[in-house]
Amino acid sequence: MTEVQIRNLLERTAEWPAAAQEELIRVMTDIENRYSAVYHVDDEDRAALNRSQADVEAGRFASDQDIKATFERFNLGRA
């Protein structure tokens, strides 16, 4: 989609019903946040990351062979 197409579409939204405009604002805000916002790690996320790091350090993760065998077992194609 070109910048001109985006501008034209946004201009047409002025004629949309209020509910549709509100929905558009919510969706566009969500997309904007997804692509431009800095993600802040909360305590729950930090704890999960720490658990994952501990698992890696303890060697508790699947090897490439384990992953390949699982994919083959469940006929999931290539890992």
C-alpha positions in Angstrom: 0.0 0.0 0.0 1.4 3.4 -1.0 1.4 6.5 1.2 -1.2 8.1 -1.2 -3.5 5.1 -0.7 -3.1 5.3 3.0 -3.9 9.0 3.0 -6.9 8.5 0.8 -8.3 5.8 3.0 -7.8 7.8 6.1 -9.6 10.8 4.5 -12.6 8.5 3.8 -12.8 7.4 7.4 -14.1 10.9 8.2 -17.4 9.7 6.7 -17.6 6.4 8.7 -19.9 5.9 11.6 -18.5 6.9 15.0 -18.3 3.3 16.2 -16.2 2.3 13.1 -13.9 5.3 13.7 -13.5 4.3 17.3 -12.6 0.8 16.3 -10.1 2.1 13.8 -8.4 4.2 16.4 -8.2 1.2 18.8 -6.7 -1.1 16.0 -4.3 1.6 14.8 -3.2 2.3 18.3 -2.5 -1.4 18.9 -0.5 -1.7 15.7 1.4 1.5 16.5 2.3 0.2 20.0 3.4 -3.1 18.6 5.8 -1.6 16.1 7.1 1.5 18.0 6.7 1.1 21.7 9.4 -0.1 24.0 8.4 -3.3 25.7 8.7 -3.1 29.5 9.4 -6.4 31.2 7.2 -6.8 34.3 8.0 -8.9 37.4 6.2 -12.0 35.9 8.2 -11.7 32.6 11.4 -11.2 34.5 10.8 -14.3 36.6 10.0 -16.4 33.5 13.2 -15.2 31.9 15.2 -16.1 35.0 13.7 -19.6 35.0 14.6 -20.1 31.4 18.1 -18.9 32.0 18.4 -21.3 34.9 17.2 -24.2 32.7 19.8 -23.4 30.1 22.5 -23.2 32.6 21.4 -26.6 34.1 21.3 -28.2 30.7 17.5 -28.7 30.8 16.6 -28.1 27.2 16.0 -30.3 24.1 18.9 -31.1 21.8 18.6 -30.7 18.0 18.3 -34.5 17.8 15.4 -34.4 20.4 13.6 -31.8 18.4 14.1 -33.6 15.1 12.8 -36.9 16.7 9.7 -35.2 18.0 8.9 -33.6 14.7 9.3 -37.0 13.0 7.2 -38.8 15.6 4.3 -36.5 15.1 4.8 -36.1 11.4 5.3 -32.4 11.6 7.8 -32.0 8.7 11.2 -30.7 9.1 12.4 -29.1 12.4 
